[in-house]
Amino acid sequence: MNQVTCRFCNKDFDLKMKAGFFTLKDVKCKESEVEMKTDFFGFKNFKCSVCGKINMQPLTKGYKVIYWIVAVPTTLTTIGFLLEGTLGLSILGMVSVYSLFMDHKYKKELSIKTILE
């Protein structure tokens, strides 16, 4: 069974799939249930029932692959446009690079928290 931990208060939740949606149940108090949502960029997040803060989880492998497939060609195209003296920055490329950056940031926070514990 997968467990998700709140990054702020270290509360553990069991991750369960229910009717196509992910729900989180408190490990100690089985009555408490939190819904895990996916935002526009593909990050899964939930609001902790204890501290009330929103926790962002890293991207899944599928989202990361798609973002890399979009980010590399658009970055190379942008570099080509800049070398020609024109500005042709793609919004889709910026979204991909931003999402990959945020994913790296969330993974780094989780790994630092794991090391400190």
C-alpha positions in Angstrom: 0.0 0.0 0.0 1.3 3.5 -0.9 1.7 6.1 1.8 1.9 9.9 1.3 3.3 12.1 4.0 2.4 15.8 4.6 5.6 17.8 4.0 4.7 20.3 6.7 3.4 18.3 9.7 4.7 14.8 8.7 1.2 13.2 8.9 1.0 9.9 7.1 -1.9 9.0 4.7 -2.7 5.8 2.9 -3.2 6.3 -0.9 -6.2 4.5 -2.3 -8.0 4.6 -5.6 -11.7 5.0 -5.3 -14.1 5.4 -8.3 -11.2 6.6 -10.6 -10.0 9.2 -8.1 -7.2 9.0 -5.5 -8.2 9.5 -1.9 -6.0 9.7 1.1 -7.1 8.1 4.5 -5.4 9.1 7.7 -3.3 6.2 8.9 -4.3 6.5 12.6 -7.9 7.9 12.2 -9.5 5.9 9.5 -12.5 8.3 9.4 -10.6 11.2 8.0 -10.4 11.2 4.2 -8.8 13.7 1.9 -9.1 13.9 -1.9 -6.0 14.1 -4.0 -6.4 16.4 -7.0 -4.4 17.0 -10.2 -3.7 20.6 -11.2 -3.3 22.1 -14.7 0.4 21.1 -15.0 -0.1 17.5 -13.8 1.1 17.8 -10.2 -1.0 15.8 -7.7 -1.8 17.8 -4.6 -3.9 17.5 -1.5 -4.8 19.7 1.5 -3.7 18.2 4.7 -6.5 17.6 7.2 -4.3 18.4 10.2 -2.3 21.5 9.2 -4.5 22.7 6.3 -1.5 23.3 4.0 -1.5 22.2 0.3 1.1 19.5 -0.5 2.4 19.1 -4.0 3.7 15.7 -5.2 6.3 15.3 -8.0 5.1 14.5 -11.5 4.4 11.0 -12.6 6.6 9.4 -15.2 4.1 9.9 -18.0 3.9 13.6 -17.5 7.7 13.9 -17.2 8.2 12.1 -20.6 5.7 14.3 -22.3 7.2 17.5 -20.9 10.7 16.4 -22.0 9.4 15.5 -25.5 8.0 19.1 -25.7 10.8 20.9 -23.9 13.8 19.7 -25.9 12.6 20.6 -29.4 11.1 23.9 -28.4 14.3 24.9 -26.5 16.4 24.0 -29.6 14.0 25.9 -31.8 14.2 29.0 -29.5 18.0 28.8 -29.5 17.9 28.7 -33.3 15.6 31.7 -33.5 17.9 33.6 -31.1 20.9 32.8 -33.3 19.1 34.2 -36.3 18.3 37.4 -34.4 14.6 36.9 -33.9 12.6 36.0 -30.8 10.4 33.0 -31.1 9.8 31.6 -27.6 7.1 29.1 -27.5 4.6 29.2 -24.6 4.3 25.4 -24.7 8.0 25.2 -24.3 8.0 27.6 -21.3 5.2 25.6 -19.6 7.2 22.4 -20.1 10.4 23.8 -18.8 8.6 25.4 -15.8 6.9 22.1 -15.0 10.1 20.1 -15.1 11.8 22.8 -12.9 9.0 22.6 -10.3 9.1 18.8 -10.4 12.8 18.9 -9.6 12.1 21.4 -6.8 9.5 19.1 -5.2 11.6 16.0 -5.5 14.6 17.9 -3.9 12.4 19.0 -1.0 11.2 15.5 -0.4 14.7 14.0 -0.6 16.1 16.6 1.9 13.2 15.9 4.3 13.9 12.2 4.0 17.6 12.6 4.7 16.9 14.8 7.7 14.6 12.3 9.3 
